[in-house]
Amino acid sequence: MTDSHSAKIDGLAIFVKTHLLDSFRDAANDSCGVVDINRRHLKNYSFGATFWEGSSSRIVDLGKKGGPLEGCVTFNNNDLQIQYEDLQFRCHRVNPHTGVPNGGNASKQAALMKGSSSLVFLPGMEEAFVDKGEIIIGLDADLDEGLIGAQLGLLVPTYDRNKTKITFKLLKTLYTSSSLADLPKVEEQPSSKGQQNRPRLEKIGLGVKIQNE
């Protein structure tokens, strides 16, 4: 890992915290409010669709002329991309236990094009491989708690048992609604849905499987 890689990732983390986190938090809160109208019939799909529309529209507004992100945001065919210096990234709601997007077809395909399944990521060396993976902001949000966490990381292809998978490599934890952010990462079995203070597993592969966000 070089100083330039580390400085660039640090700068990107500050950029996201300064300009984007409030949009994600507000969109998640709005989505919980929508689901609260009728929890019998409005569930996770309704939450996810509302969260995506609410967060993406807020970020598009920030990227309009005169906005703080003017010239940094593109939104075409439901594909939202954000530019920071020479780094381009997307934001996705992710599986909280793997960090891999539930949908995120564009980011997964980009990771497959950029990366090599033969890469070996040593602990603490992920930042040196930024150009070999697809940068994402992974958002953990649900209809009970709103925005639970946000992580900056890379999607990279990995090879296991004759199958290429997409894996998330953590670079920075940007936000957490619990106090676990300051504790060492531990590996545990996935907890039940909606449970608070859920640990995140950093390096578990997931097959490339395209679903709705």
Salt bridges, closest charged atoms under 4 A:
ASP10 OD1 - LYS172 NZ 2.88
ASP22 OD1 - ARG25 NH2 2.64
ASP30 OD2 - ARG58 NH2 2.56
ASP36 OD1 - ARG39 NE 2.62
ASP61 OD1 - LYS64 NZ 3.16
ASP79 OD1 - ARG90 NE 2.71
ASP86 OD2 - LYS8 NZ 3.11
GLU126 OE2 - LYS203 NZ 2.85
GLU134 OE2 - ARG90 NH1 2.97
GLU134 OE1 - LYS114 NZ 2.89
ASP140 OD1 - ARG198 NH2 3.37
ASP140 OD2 - ARG200 NH2 2.55
ASP142 OD2 - ARG198 NH2 3.71
ASP144 OD1 - ARG39 NH1 3.10
ASP160 OD2 - LYS165 NZ 3.21
GLU213 OE2 - HIS92 ND1 2.98
